[in-house]
């Protein structure tokens, strides 16, 4: 009888997305096929401990595993930190390597890469000091490298701009102040499928009455439409752009590429190299709509990393 593949599932993390990452890891642990996989759970605490262990002790556990599934969203996780740790430990891992994780997590760097390969992004400014920002009309304020929409605010009045930037600077030392785009929010998931090669899932449209911020993201008030109703030309442009930016950033395994579809065409919003991975998260729902179940999606990710 073949030995079960030992998978380290890492959740938690030392950032504002800790609880989201814990939920992703718990959902994955429940869904991994026990006939194929022996799951080893490791939770990084807000204090930096690993399920109560030191990092050195956690490394001893990691090196007994065949593959790592790092589900830590945000800084000190999705930003390439965990990928670098796995590289140093010599353990295969699911997801993007260090460089692409760091680039994609940095919204300013992502904009520069996207524009270099011909994909439009929102006009914006990089800010490091709240007192230096001029108000030019409605803007969106967001930390450069925080996820799950933490610190994101829509600012319509001049007197609200400096406090919004100051609040975002509590999460990051650099902040983006971007133009407000009117358009549909469409997400494209990219998967490196070990059986059929790189492919995209059905497009997802997020329908919300206002800004898709942290509250709306998790309170159930947003509606996900899968597949998003799109003209063939719109779908092709979105898929081509998602693949182009995925490749330009050097992503691997899986990513969610988020766009605005405006009257002037598509505009890249951001790239998530380790998106939410509960069964109810966007990416698993997108692939489920194409007939790929949640456990089968996880199976493909693990097999892809091992290969």
N, C-alpha and C positions, 0 to 999 in steps of 0.2 A: 504494500500500500504506500502511495506517495505521501511524503511529509507535507503538512499544511504550510503554506507560505506565511512567514512571520512578518506582520505589518505593524509598524509603530504608528499610531494615530496620535498626532500632537494637536492639542487645542489650548485655549486660554490665551496667555500673552500679557505683556507689560504695556498695554495701551488701552485707549478708550473703546476698542472693539472686543475686549476680553470676553464679555458675555455672549456676543454673537459667535465668536470662535468656539466657545464651550458648547453652544447649541449645535454648530456644524459637526464638531467631533462626536458628540453624543449620538447624533443622527447617523453618522457614518459607521460608528461602532455597532449600532443596532442592525445596519443593513448589509454589512460585509458577510458574505456567504461563509458560515462556519465550517462547511465541508471543504472549502478551499483555503481559508485564511485563519490564522491564529492572530487575533488582534491584541496588541499591547497598547494600553492607554497611558498617555503621558500628558499631564496638564501643567502648563507653565503658569504659575501664580502671578498675581500682580506684583509680588515682591521678588520675582525672578527665580523662585524655587521651582523644581520640576517634580510635581506630585510629592512634594515634601522632601525631595532629594536635592543634593547639590548638582551643579552642572556636570561635574566629573562623574558622579554616580549615574546620572542620566545617560552620559556618553557610554558608559559600560553597558547599559541596557540597549541603547541604539545599535551598538556594534554586534549585538546578538540577533538583530533583525535583518530580514532579507531586503526590506524596502521601507521607506518612510513616507507617510501621507501627512504632510505638514499643513494643518488647517488653521494656522494663526493668521488672521486677517490684520492688515495694517502694519505700522512700524514694529521693528524687531521680530518680524515674521515674514509677511508677504513681500517686504522690501528687499528680499535677497538674503537677509540675515540667516534664516534657517537653512536656505539652500547652501550658503557658504559653510555652515556647520556640518551639514551632511557631506559636502565635498571633502572637507578636512577629515571627517570620520571614515570616508570611503564607503558610504552606504548609499545605494540608489534611492532617488526620491521622486515623488510625483510633482510636476509643475515646473515653472520656469527657473533657469539658472540665475545665479546671483546678479549678473549685470542687467538682465532684462527685468528682473524683479525690482531692482533699484530704479531703473529708468521709468518703468510703468507706474511705480508708486509716486514718482515725482511728476506732478501734473504739468509743471513748467517744462521739464525735459521731454515729456510725452508730446507736448505741443510742438516743440522744436523738431522732433523726429518726424511727426506726422506732416508738418508743413514741408519738410525736406523731401518727402515722398509724394507730395502733391495732394495731401488731404487737408481740407480747410478746418480750422479751429476758431473758436470764439475770440474776438479781439479782447486783449486783456493786458494788465500790467502786473509786474512782480513787485511786491511791497514788503519791506522789512521794518517799517516804522509807521505807526498809525497816524502820526501827525503830518506825514508827507503826502497824504492822498487828497486829490482834488475830486470833487463830485461832478460827474459829467452826465447825470441822468440815472435811471434805474440800473443797478448793477447787482451781480451775484458775488459775494465774498466767500472764499473757501481756503482752508489751509492747503498748502502745496502737497503735503504727504500724509493726510489723514483719510480714513475710509469711512464707509457706512454713512456718508453725508454729515459726519460730526463737524461742528463749527461752520456749516454752510448756512448763509443767510441771504435773503433777498432784501436789498436796501432800496427803498423808493424815495426817501427823504434825506436831504443833505446832513441834517443833524444826527442821523442814525449811522452814518458811514464810519466815523472814527470809532465809536463803541463796537461796531461789528468787526472791524479790523483788529481792534485790541483783543476782543474775545477769541478770534481765530488765531491770533499770535500766542495765545495761551497753549494751543495745541501744536504749534509749529513755529519755527523762527522765520518762515517765509509764507506769504499769503498771496493768492491770486485775486485780483479785482477784475471781473469780466463783464462784458456787455450781456444784457438779458436777451436771450434768443426766443423768438416765438416759433414754435413748431412742435411736431410730434416727437415723443421720446421713444426711440427704437433701439433695442439691444440685439446684438448678434453674438452668439457663442461659437467659439472655434475649438475644435477637438482634434488632437492628434490620435486618430483611431488606429490601434495596432493591426486591425484587420482590413481596413479599407483606406487608410491614409488620411491626411488632413481634410477636415470637412467642417461645414457650419451646420448649426441646428436651425430649426424654424425661427423666424424673427419674432421677438416679443415687443409688444407696445405697452408702455406704462401710461395708464390714464389716471390722472389726479386733478383735483380742482385747482391746486396751486403748485408750490414748490415741492419737489420730491425730496423732502428733508428726512432726518433721522426718525422723527416721530411718525411721519406718514409711511416710511419704509417698513416699520414694524408694528403699526397699530391695525393693520388689516384694511385700511380705507382705500388703498391703491388697488386698481383693477389691472390685472395682467391679461392682455389679449394675445393668444397664441393659436395659429400664426397671425401676426399683424397683417391687416388687409393692405397690400401694397401692389402697385403696378409692377409688371415684370422688370421694367427698366429700373425702377426704384430698388427692388430687391437685389438685382444684379449689382447695382452701384454700391449698395450697403455691404453686400458679401465681399465684393472685390476690395473695397476699402478696408474692411475688417481684416481680411487676409494680408493685405499689404502692410498695415501697421503692425500686425502680429509678427510678421516676418522681419520688418525693419527693427522692431524692438528686440528680436531674438527670443520671443516667447516659446514655451514648450509645454506639451501636455494639454493644457486647457486655459482659456481666458474668456472673459466677457468684454466685448467692445461696445461702448455706449455712444449713440449718436442722437443728434437732433435732426429731424427732417423738416427743413424750412421751405418757404416758397422759393428761396434761391438755391435749393439743393441741400445736400447733407453736410453736417458739421460734426466733427468728432468731439465728444464730451470727455471721455476718459477710458482707460483700459484697466481692468481688474484681473490680475494674474492668479489670484486665489479668491474667486467670488464666493458668496455664501453657498454652503453645500448641504443644507438640510433638504429633506425630500420636498419641502414646500418652497425652497429658494428658486430664483429665476432660472438658473442654468439647468438644474435637474428637471424642472417643469418643461423647459424648451425641448430637451432631448426626449422626454417622455411623450411629448406631442408627436415626435417622429417615430415612436414605437420602441425607444430604447429605455428600458426600466431603470430606476435608480440603482438597484444592485448591479445591473449590467454595466451602467456608466462607470461605477466605481471599479468594477472588474477590469474594464478597458483602461482606466487610468493607471491601475496597479501593474497590469501586464505591460502597458506602454513604457512605464518607468523601468521595469525589470529588463525590458528588451534593449 
